[in-house]
């Protein structure tokens, strides 16, 4: 490897017959099929990716165990962000059992799909947040712009929680960005909060292009800096709007002005440090 490791901090694999991907319906025809680790490997080869993090796509313990088994069989997968029922009475013991597998690097409740925007602030979740800190696990925040004020409150309550905002908080690319920018700037002002440079192609309201992505890409770079931003493909969801390689190439173009050390951070170093990868 002649360059520092390139890490995809956010990708999925799934097997429809497992039957727990409630959001994945036939109307999403481009991605309504199995996506395997072999498919992922082909994408990594094309883009020159060295390692990846697998992220949950179903709100079940079974899917988390499935992802851990995939990761155990694939040396290029360095970690898994899973799911637990954070409101279950035995949530902490479930988390501890899963964390006995060192490939588990964090959890992700599917906050964007929960009707209550304040769900993350429920008092009953406090033991789980504390356990994440004690177990040195991370929290992936799958949020929309409307969740950002509550996410700020959560971080104020749990300043030790290692937190990363998925997909730049899904800005409405091509529409007004001022509210998104204002609320995300409040989060970005907290020095330990990280953000994923991922999932942006699927948020384009019009044509997907480097030009369309440019304002949001530069805003994320200005708010977080490359040391707190990490590249992710959000594959195969990204294939609704672009191929893996196309998004990789756009990400390269959008960051071409950065010095080499900052590009190395964004395309690998930040994810390596944040998730504590071996």
N, C-alpha and C positions, 0 to 999 in steps of 0.2 A: 504494500500500500504506500504509494508515493506521496499521499496527501493525508492530513489528519482524518480520522474516521468520519464518514458522512452518515448521519443518523436520520431516519424517518421517525419522528416522534409520535406519529399518529396514523395508524392504519388498522384495517379490520380484515378478518377472514370469517366466512360463515358458510353454514351447511343448512340449506332450507329444511331438510328433513328433520332437523333438530326441533323445529316447530315453536321456537320462543321469540321470534323476531316480529313482534306485533305490528311495528311500523312499516315493515317491508312487505308491501302488497303488490299484486300483479300490475297495477297501474304504473309502478316504477319499473317498467319493462327492461330498461337497460341494465339494471342491477338485480333483477328478480331471478337469480340463479346462484349456484354455488360459486364462491370465490375461495380458492384453496391456497395453501402456502406455496405450492408449485407455481400458481399464477403470480403470486407476489414475487417470487424469486425471479421470474422473467422480467418483471418491472424493475426490480433492483438492478439487474444486470444492464438493462437499457440505460438507466439513469446514473449508474455508478454509485449506488447506495451500498454501504457496508453493513449497517445494522438497523434494526427497527424495533419499535414498541408496538405491541398489539393492544388495542383498546376495545372494551366491551361494546357490543351492539344490541344486547338483550338484557332486560332486567331480571336475570336469574343467576343463582349460584352455579347451576349446571353449565351455563355458558362460560362462566369464569373458569371452571375446572377444565372445560374443553379447550379454552385458550391456553391455559397453563400446560396442558398435554401437548398442544401444537408447539408451544415454545420449547418444551423439553426435547422435542424431536428436531428442532431447527436451530443450528448454532448462530445464525444471523439474527434471530430474535433474542434481544437482551432483556426484555421485560414485558410485563402484562399489567394493564390498568383494568381491574375487574369491577365487579358489582357485588354489593351485599344489600340485604333489606335493612337499611339503617334504623328503621323503627322497630325491628323485631326485638323481643326481650333478650334474646341470646345473640344480638348483633355483634357484640365485642368478641364473644368466643368464636363465632364464625370467622371474624376478621383475623383473630389470632391463629386459627387453624390454617386458613389460607396463606397467611404470612409466614408459616413455617416453610413454605416454598419460596426460596429467595428470588425467584423470577417475578413474584408479585411485587410491583413497585408502587401501586396506589389503587384507589377506587374512584368510580364515577357514577353518582346517581344521575338519572336522566332528567335533570332539572327542567329542561326545555319542554318536556312532555307532561309535567305535573301541573294541574290546573291552578294550584295555589302558589303564586309568585313568592310568597313568604315562607314556603315550606322549609327552606334551608335553615331558617331561624328557630325552628321548633326546639323547645327546651329538651325534649326527649332525645334529640340527636347529640347532645353535649358529650355523653360518654364515648360515642364513636369518634368524634373529632379529637377528643383527648387520647384515645387509643391510637389513632393515626399518628399523632405526634410521638407517642411513646415507642411505637413500632417503626418509626422513621419512614412512614409511607406518605405518599403524596395524594393530593385531592385535585382531580380534574373537574373544573367547573364548566359544564355544558350549558351555557346560558345564552339568552337573547338580550338585546339592549335593555329591555324592560326589567331585567333581573339585577342590573349592575348596582343600583342603590342598596338593595338587600345584600348583595355580595360584599359591598363595602362594610356593612354592619357586621356581617359574619367575620370578616377579617379583623375588625376592631375587637370582637369578642375573643378570637382565637389567634393572637398575633404570632404564635409559634407554628401554625399550620402551613405546611408547604403547599402552595396553591398555584395552579396554572389555569388561565382562562383559555378554553378551547376556541379555536376558529376565530380569534379576534373578537369574540362575543357576537359573531354573525351580523356585521353591519349591512344595512340595505344599500348595496353598491349600485350606484346610478340614481339614488334618491337622496334626500336631505340627510346629512351625516352629523349635523351640529349637536343633537342630543346624545347620540352614540359617543361622539368625541368627548363631550363634556363629562359624561359619567365614567367613561373609560379612563380619562385623564386623572380623575380622582383616585381610581384604583392604581393606576400606573405610578402615582406619587408615593405609594407605599413600597419601600425599596425591595422587599422580598417577593412581591407578586410577579409571576412570570406570565407569558402569553404565547400561544401557538400561532405561528405564521402558517395557517392551514385552513382548509375549508372555505377559502375565499371565492374560488371559481363558482361554487354552487350558490353563492349569494348575489351574483351579478343579475340585475333585473333586466338588462338588455343583452347585447352581444358580449360574449366573453373574450377578452383580449387583454394584452399587457396594458394598453391605454386605459381601459376601464378599471383595472386593478390598481393602477398607479397611485391615485389619491389615498386609498386605504393603506396600501403598502407603505407609503412614505409616512403616513400618520402613525402607524404601528412602530416603525423604526424610530420616529421622533419621540414617541411616548415611552417606549420601553428600552430602546437601544438593543443592539444585537446580543448583548450579554444576558438579556432577560427574554429574548425571543427565540423560539425554536421552530425550525422547518418541520412541517408534517404534510403528508399527501392527502389525508382523509380518503385514501383509496379503500374500496372501490366506489365510494359515494361520489368522489370527484369525477368519475367517468360519466355522470349525468351531463357534464358540461365540457370535460376535456379528458384527454388521456393522461396517464401518470406522467409520461415523459414531457407532454406539453406543459403541464403545470410546473414540473421541475425546471423546464427551460424558461418559463415566464418568471419563476422565482429567482433564477439566476440573473435574468435581465433587470428585474426590479431592484436588485441589490448590487449590480455591477459597479456602482460608484463607491462601494465601501472598501476600505483597506482589507488586505488578506486576513489579518487576525480577526476582524469583525465578521467577515464571511465565514471563517472557520467556526466561530462561536455559533452563529445562526444556523449553520448547516451541520452541526454536530456537537460542538463543545458545550453549549448551554443544556441540551438534553442530557448529555452524559453526566454533567454535574448535578442538574436538578433531580434526576431520577436515581442518582447514586449508582450508576452502572459499573459493573466490574470490567 
